[in-house]
Amino acid sequence: MPELPSDPISPQQFMEEFIPATLNEATLDAETDVKLGVQIDGEGGGQWVLHLSGGAFQVEQTAREEAAFTLVQTVEDWRGALWEGRGGVFGQQASALLSGGIAGSEQAPPPNAKVMEQLAALGGLIRVTVTSAEGEDWSTGFKLGPGELPAEPTTEVRIAAEDAEAMQSGSLDPMQAFMSGKIKVIGDMALMMQMQAIAMQAGS
């Protein structure tokens, strides 16, 4: 699998050069037919749709409204996760979804059509925010289902940067972090629980 360049590249280069090069070496399920969206907001950003179908793929810079699942970030936070190690375990997962999960690494399996259908049926926007004492918060969003992005997230998950890093290192258990209030869920908690249940079922 191609390695991520050591120096940051533009979102367009990443989506239209790096991702296709990664997918060229991937084994894609011939029965999968799913559209995944990526929206990167800010200077140099844009919207892309990755259509996986019949064991082949297509990356197109186009509106993501028809995508079953969309990752949403600012240019700064997208770059921070991929090249600056920001976001702790959440940044790592967002990076894996983009640069590994689409292609089917051991860390993040390729998208399953049934799982995508279940996630799309939920609807809503989940935003994860890693807060910093220095005020340099990091966020990533997950739009479930097609349609326009809502102005505000349906559910927001907030955690301090040091706790996100502790979860990444394994010194803090996610359930313990939630039960102790280190992970705060604002808005529709049921949506977050449903998404977790689908993800856990897919991983079992």
ChimeraX attribute file (.defattr): number of C-alpha atoms within 10 A of each C-alpha:
attribute: neighborCount
match mode: 1-to-1
recipient: residues
	/A:1	13
	/A:2	12
	/A:3	9
	/A:4	15
	/A:5	11
	/A:6	8
	/A:7	7
	/A:8	14
	/A:9	13
	/A:10	13
	/A:11	22
	/A:12	16
	/A:13	11
	/A:14	17
	/A:15	22
	/A:16	17
	/A:17	12
	/A:18	19
	/A:19	20
	/A:20	17
	/A:21	16
	/A:22	18
	/A:23	21
	/A:24	15
	/A:25	12
	/A:26	18
	/A:27	13
	/A:28	20
	/A:29	17
	/A:30	11
	/A:31	12
	/A:32	19
	/A:33	18
	/A:34	23
	/A:35	25
	/A:36	23
	/A:37	27
	/A:38	25
	/A:39	23
	/A:40	20
	/A:41	17
	/A:42	11
	/A:43	11
	/A:44	10
	/A:45	18
	/A:46	19
	/A:47	21
	/A:48	24
	/A:49	24
	/A:50	24
	/A:51	18
	/A:52	23
	/A:53	16
	/A:54	13
	/A:55	13
	/A:56	16
	/A:57	17
	/A:58	13
	/A:59	18
	/A:60	15
	/A:61	16
	/A:62	14
	/A:63	15
	/A:64	24
	/A:65	19
	/A:66	16
	/A:67	23
	/A:68	23
	/A:69	25
	/A:70	27
	/A:71	21
	/A:72	24
	/A:73	22
	/A:74	19
	/A:75	18
	/A:76	15
	/A:77	22
	/A:78	25
	/A:79	18
	/A:80	18
	/A:81	23
	/A:82	22
	/A:83	16
	/A:84	12
	/A:85	14
	/A:86	23
	/A:87	32
	/A:88	22
	/A:89	21
	/A:90	22
	/A:91	27
	/A:92	15
	/A:93	18
	/A:94	22
	/A:95	20
	/A:96	20
	/A:97	20
	/A:98	18
	/A:99	24
	/A:100	22
	/A:101	18
	/A:102	21
	/A:103	25
	/A:104	21
	/A:105	16
	/A:106	9
	/A:107	11
	/A:108	17
	/A:109	16
	/A:110	19
	/A:111	22
	/A:112	14
	/A:113	17
	/A:114	14
	/A:115	15
	/A:116	22
	/A:117	15
	/A:118	17
	/A:119	22
	/A:120	18
	/A:121	13
	/A:122	15
	/A:123	17
	/A:124	24
	/A:125	25
	/A:126	26
	/A:127	22
	/A:128	21
	/A:129	21
	/A:130	25
	/A:131	19
	/A:132	14
	/A:133	9
	/A:134	6
	/A:135	7
	/A:136	12
	/A:137	17
	/A:138	23
	/A:139	25
	/A:140	20
	/A:141	21
	/A:142	21
	/A:143	29
	/A:144	25
	/A:145	24
	/A:146	20
	/A:147	14
	/A:148	12
	/A:149	17
	/A:150	10
	/A:151	7
	/A:152	11
	/A:153	19
	/A:154	18
	/A:155	21
	/A:156	20
	/A:157	19
	/A:158	20
	/A:159	23
	/A:160	19
	/A:161	21
	/A:162	15
	/A:163	21
	/A:164	25
	/A:165	20
	/A:166	17
	/A:167	17
	/A:168	19
	/A:169	12
	/A:170	11
	/A:171	10
	/A:172	14
	/A:173	14
	/A:174	17
	/A:175	11
	/A:176	11
	/A:177	17
	/A:178	13
	/A:179	11
	/A:180	10
	/A:181	12
	/A:182	16
	/A:183	19
	/A:184	18
	/A:185	17
	/A:186	14
	/A:187	14
	/A:188	15
	/A:189	15
	/A:190	10
	/A:191	19
	/A:192	19
	/A:193	11
	/A:194	14
	/A:195	17
	/A:196	13
	/A:197	12
	/A:198	15
	/A:199	15
	/A:200	10
	/A:201	10
	/A:202	13
	/A:203	9
	/A:204	5
